[in-house]
Structure formats: structure tokens, C-alpha cells
Amino acid sequence: MAKPPKPDIQFAGDKAAARAIASVRAAFNTALETRSLKAIADCLHETAILVPGEDAPLIEGRDAQLAAWTTIFDQAPDVHYV
């Protein structure tokens, strides 16, 4: 019997926690792809911190991140996340 293909990520340490994180990450990616603010909110802890890049300030908290994604979606309707 053939082995199932390996996932595209490696699980180290606490494998249950790693799988949970990978699951939420996949849900978040789907939420971005579908531009669903509700689904994005469901993925974020209320105190989540987004590190957008070296030259950008941190975006702290679920509400601030939802506001940022709303702005991004409104200002860049032709941008798609895949």
C-alpha cells in the first residue's frame, strides 16, 4: 500500500498544536481568498498581532485587523489572495 503524500508543512514539537495552527491558517487563507470578514474574525484571537512588514507598524487586535482588511479590500478590489 502506498504511503499518503506528506503535507506541505512540517510538524515539530507538539503535533496536535501544530495541526490546529495549520487548520486555522488554512481557514484564514480561505477567508482572505473569499474576502470574508466574518471568517477572518473567526480565525483571529481578540488580541492577535499582525506583523505586516519591516517598515509598517504592528496591527494589534482583532478589530484593528478587521479594519485594515476592510480598507485593503475596498482599496484593492482587483487583488486576490490565493
C-alpha positions in Angstrom: 0.0 0.0 0.0 1.4 3.4 -1.0 2.1 6.0 1.7 -0.1 9.1 1.7 1.6 12.2 0.4 3.3 14.3 3.0 1.7 17.6 3.9 3.4 20.7 2.6 4.4 21.8 6.1 6.4 20.0 8.8 5.0 19.5 12.2 7.6 19.8 15.0 7.2 19.6 18.8 3.5 19.5 19.8 2.0 17.9 16.7 -1.6 18.5 17.9 -1.0 22.2 18.4 0.8 22.3 15.0 -2.2 20.7 13.3 -4.5 23.1 15.0 -2.4 26.1 13.8 -2.2 24.7 10.3 -6.0 24.3 10.3 -6.7 27.9 11.3 -4.0 29.1 8.9 -5.9 27.2 6.1 -9.2 28.7 7.2 -7.6 32.2 7.3 -6.2 31.8 3.8 -9.7 30.7 2.6 -11.2 33.8 4.3 -8.8 36.0 2.5 -9.5 34.4 -0.8 -13.2 34.9 -0.3 -12.8 38.3 1.3 -15.0 37.2 4.2 -14.5 39.5 7.2 -16.7 37.2 9.3 -14.4 34.2 8.5 -11.3 36.3 9.1 -12.7 37.4 12.5 -13.4 33.7 13.4 -9.7 32.9 12.8 -8.3 35.8 15.0 -8.0 36.0 18.7 -9.1 39.3 20.1 -5.5 40.2 21.0 -3.9 38.9 17.8 -1.0 40.9 16.4 -0.2 41.2 12.7 3.3 42.0 11.7 2.8 43.4 8.2 6.4 44.0 7.3 9.6 45.7 8.3 8.5 49.3 7.6 4.9 49.0 8.7 3.5 49.3 12.2 2.1 46.3 14.0 -1.7 45.9 13.7 -2.8 45.0 17.2 -6.1 43.3 18.0 -8.9 41.6 16.0 -10.9 44.9 15.5 -7.8 46.7 14.1 -7.0 43.8 11.8 -10.6 43.7 10.5 -10.5 47.5 9.9 -7.2 47.0 8.0 -8.6 44.2 5.8 -11.7 46.2 5.1 -9.6 49.0 3.9 -7.4 46.7 1.8 -10.5 45.0 0.2 -12.1 48.4 -0.5 -9.0 50.0 -2.0 -7.8 46.9 -4.0 -10.9 45.1 -5.3 -8.8 43.5 -8.1 -6.2 42.0 -5.7 -6.8 38.3 -5.0 -5.3 36.2 -2.3 -4.5 32.6 -3.2 
